């Protein structure tokens, strides 16, 4: 059985290809929505975050033969848990990660962390448009919400828990954009103009994360872009090509069966 960390659109596509290849697969996701999408494609799933110890237990219980980590580029904790758990279970690990985009490196302000991004946004001032999601919202709220020189606009998924988090952090309803992506360049452009945005904060999430559309719309309007770089994780084996993952699995599982 192959144990796979999934949840993103490109992870779903890879899971479907692995499934079509005839391999037994268990996809681990965080949300019920992600599980439903995978199960609709005939893929077995489990739902909920796992600690490293919990993941190791699942690997041993399910007699997993390999871990495929196709989690989001910014799901650093999940990746570190997967690496540790595969090692403790004595099975191989391979990382599938969507490719990075470096086209705009000289046109944006690159930072190493959410904290650094919040600090730089405060220094810039004006209307700051966050496209970084709800998970790290507190980092920005604590730095920007009470800053008289900043209006912080948050775009996030329209989930009840996200709205409750905004209320807890003192973010006004008029400063919340609750929408489900993907977002086109034209829609980003319209939102930036509607809110009179001066600064856009985003993550280097790759093509599947609509990175191009967010950044090009901002640059076309002459806006400042603060780009949070991907976490630095030491992956032993990593690729951004789905076929390389499939070839690796075929070779590994055939070798085990001989």
C-alpha positions, 0 to 999 in steps of 0.5 A: 500500500502507498501512503500519500499526503494529498489535498491540493489539485495537483496532488489529486491528479497524481493520486488518480494516476497512481490509482490508475496504475493499479497500486493500492493507495491511501490518501491522507488529507486534512479536510472533508472537502478534499476527501470527498473529491478524492473518493469521487475518483475512487481513491481511499482516504483518511481525514485529519492532521497527523503528528509524526507518531500518529503517522508512523502508527498509520504506516505500520498499521496499514503496512505501507510500503512507501510514502508519497508526500504531495502536500502543499509547498507550505505544509512544512510541518506535514512534510517533516512528519512524513520524512520522520515517519517513513524513516521510523517505519523503515520505508522509502519516501519521495516528495512531489512538489509543484515547480517554482516560478522565478519569472518575477524574482527581480520585481518582487520583495522576497522574504523568508517568513510570514513574520518578515512579510508582516513587518515589511507590509507595516513598513510599506503602509497603505492598503495591504491585500493578503492572499496567504490564507487563514492558517497564518492570519494571526501573524499579520493581524497582530502586526497590522490590524491596529496600525493606523497607517495600514488597512489589511484586507484578507482573502480566504476560503468562505469557511465558518471557522475562517470567519470566526478567526477573523472576528477573534482577531478583530478583522472587520467584515468590510476587510474580508474577501471570502471566496473560493479560487482559482482566481483569474488575473482579471478578477485579481485586477478588479479586486485590487482596484476595488479595495485601492490596494497598495501592497499584495502579500502572497506565497510562492505557491506555484502555477497551481496556486494561481501565483502568476495571476496574483503577481502579474495583476499586481505588477500591472497596477504598479503595486508592491508585491511581498513574496514569501519564499518556500520553506527550506526542507531537506528532501532526500528525493524530490521531483516536480514531474508526476511521471518520475513519481510513477516510474519510481513507484513502479520500479520500487514495487516491482523490485519488492515483488521479485 
